[in-house]
Amino acid sequence: MQITGLLLSWQSGDRMAFDRLMGIIYPQLYALATRSMRQERPNHTLSATALVHEAYLRLFSAKIEWQDRVHFLAVAATTMRRILVDYARELKSVKRGGQMKVSLDAAEWVSASSASLDVEGLISLDDALQRLLKQDKRKAELMEMVYFGGLNCDEAAAVMKVSVATVNRDLKLAKAWLKYELRSIEPQYTE
């Protein structure tokens, strides 16, 4: 409840509320960033701390109608994923390539802890999620919240204002759609 109150105060223009909010929610943002960074290649130049700080800057300037803590964390998780995808796109345009790990835990086509996609694969995954967003916004947002943001189905259902059964059904359909869209991408396994 305190977080929701601070979000609403911040939304009303109280900049100090955002500072108090970040003091409370920083550990949760750091946990999200740490989880995201575990999916990246081992020699990634961004740290979890740098990812949180970049997300902080983007969230601070965002014009979003905040609902509650779960909504804020879902948006933060999406923001972090977009930062990592932007980084991969930049790396692709500047460097000669590299390895980036991407995990869709429940999708059969990827082995959870050891699968990795190169920069092209990460960008292809993001492109597929963007196509899904155009076709079915709710399914795309649920994929981001659950698989990239670490929300459980109950939390995602609360954010989306749908039943847990609907979340489970939508996730199953979204995973199948992504599997089909990414069928040409062969995961490269690293040791």
C-alpha positions in Angstrom: 0.0 0.0 0.0 2.9 2.4 0.8 4.3 1.8 -2.7 1.0 2.5 -4.4 0.6 5.7 -2.4 4.1 6.8 -3.4 3.3 6.0 -7.1 0.2 8.1 -6.9 2.0 11.0 -5.2 4.7 10.8 -7.8 2.1 10.8 -10.6 0.6 13.9 -9.1 3.9 15.7 -9.4 5.6 15.0 -6.1 9.2 14.4 -7.2 10.3 13.5 -3.7 7.8 10.7 -3.7 9.8 9.1 -6.5 13.0 9.3 -4.5 11.2 7.6 -1.5 9.7 5.1 -3.8 13.1 4.2 -5.3 14.5 3.7 -1.8 11.9 1.2 -1.1 11.7 -0.6 -4.4 15.3 -0.6 -5.4 16.0 -4.1 -4.0 13.2 -5.5 -6.2 14.5 -3.6 -9.2 18.0 -5.0 -8.5 16.6 -8.5 -8.3 14.9 -8.1 -11.7 18.1 -6.7 -13.2 20.1 -9.6 -11.8 17.7 -12.1 -13.2 17.9 -10.3 -16.6 21.7 -10.2 -16.6 21.9 -14.0 -15.8 20.3 -14.5 -19.2 23.0 -12.4 -21.0 26.4 -13.5 -22.1 29.0 -13.8 -19.3 31.2 -11.0 -20.5 28.4 -8.5 -21.0 29.6 -4.9 -20.3 26.5 -3.9 -18.5 26.1 -4.8 -14.8 22.9 -5.3 -12.9 23.5 -2.0 -11.2 24.0 -0.2 -14.5 20.8 -1.8 -15.8 18.8 -0.6 -12.8 20.2 2.9 -13.2 19.3 3.0 -16.9 15.8 1.8 -16.1 15.5 4.4 -13.3 16.3 7.1 -15.8 13.7 5.9 -18.3 11.0 5.3 -15.6 11.6 8.7 -14.2 10.8 10.4 -17.5 7.9 8.1 -18.4 4.4 9.4 -18.5 2.5 6.3 -17.2 -0.7 6.0 -15.2 0.7 3.8 -12.4 -1.7 1.4 -10.8 0.3 -0.3 -8.1 3.5 -2.1 -7.2 3.0 -5.0 -9.5 2.2 -2.7 -12.4 5.3 -0.7 -11.7 7.5 -3.8 -11.6 6.0 -5.1 -14.8 6.8 -1.8 -16.6 10.3 -1.9 -15.0 10.9 -5.4 -16.3 9.8 -4.4 -19.8 12.0 -1.4 -19.7 15.0 -3.5 -18.7 14.3 -5.9 -21.5 14.1 -3.1 -24.0 17.4 -1.6 -22.7 19.1 -5.0 -23.3 17.6 -5.3 -26.8 18.6 -1.8 -27.6 22.1 -2.7 -26.4 22.1 -5.8 -28.6 21.0 -3.7 -31.7 23.8 -1.2 -31.0 26.3 -4.0 -30.6 25.2 -5.6 -33.8 25.6 -2.3 -35.7 29.0 -1.5 -34.2 30.8 -4.8 -33.5 31.5 -8.0 -35.2 29.0 -10.1 -33.2 28.8 -12.0 -30.0 26.7 -14.3 -27.8 23.6 -13.1 -25.8 21.6 -15.6 -23.8 17.8 -15.5 -24.0 15.6 -17.7 -21.9 11.9 -18.5 -22.5 11.9 -21.1 -19.7 8.7 -22.9 -20.6 9.2 -22.9 -24.4 10.2 -26.4 -25.5 12.6 -25.1 -28.1 15.1 -23.7 -25.7 16.9 -25.5 -22.9 16.5 -23.2 -19.8 19.9 -22.7 -18.4 22.4 -23.5 -21.2 20.7 -22.1 -24.3 22.0 -19.0 -25.9 21.1 -17.0 -29.0 23.5 -14.7 -30.7 22.8 -11.0 -31.1 20.8 -11.8 -34.2 18.7 -14.3 -32.2 17.9 -11.8 -29.5 16.9 -9.2 -32.0 14.7 -11.8 -33.8 13.0 -12.6 -30.5 12.3 -8.9 -29.9 11.0 -8.5 -33.4 8.7 -11.5 -32.9 7.4 -10.0 -29.6 6.8 -6.7 -31.4 4.8 -8.5 -34.1 2.8 -10.3 -31.4 2.2 -7.0 -29.7 0.6 -5.7 -32.9 -1.6 -8.9 -33.2 -2.5 -9.4 -29.6 -1.3 -6.8 -27.1 -2.4 -8.8 -24.0 -0.5 -11.9 -24.9 2.7 -10.0 -25.7 2.5 -8.0 -22.4 1.9 -11.2 -20.5 5.0 -12.8 -22.0 7.0 -9.8 -21.0 5.6 -9.7 -17.5 6.0 -13.4 -16.7 9.1 -14.5 -18.7 11.1 -11.3 -18.6 9.7 -9.6 -15.6 9.4 -12.6 -13.3 5.8 -11.9 -12.2 3.8 -15.0 -11.3 0.5 -15.7 -13.0 -1.5 -14.2 -10.0 0.4 -10.9 -10.2 0.1 -10.8 -14.0 -3.6 -11.5 -13.8 -4.0 -8.6 -11.3 -2.1 -6.2 -13.6 -4.1 -7.3 -16.7 -7.4 -7.5 -14.8 -8.1 -11.0 -16.1 -8.4 -14.4 -14.4 -5.4 -16.6 -13.7 -7.0 -19.2 -16.1 -7.0 -16.5 -18.9 -3.3 -15.7 -18.1 -2.4 -19.4 -18.4 -4.3 -19.9 -21.6 -2.9 -16.7 -23.2 0.7 -17.7 -22.2 0.3 -21.1 -23.7 -0.9 -19.6 -27.0 1.7 -16.9 -26.9 4.5 -19.5 -26.4 3.2 -21.6 -29.3 3.0 -18.5 -31.5 6.6 -17.5 -30.6 7.8 -21.0 -31.1 6.3 -21.0 -34.6 7.7 -17.5 -35.4 11.2 -18.4 -34.2 11.3 -21.9 -35.7 14.2 -21.0 -38.0 16.4 -19.9 -35.1 18.7 -22.6 -33.9 19.9 -22.1 -30.4 23.7 -22.2 -30.1 24.9 -24.1 -27.1 27.9 -22.8 -25.2 29.9 -24.6 -22.5 
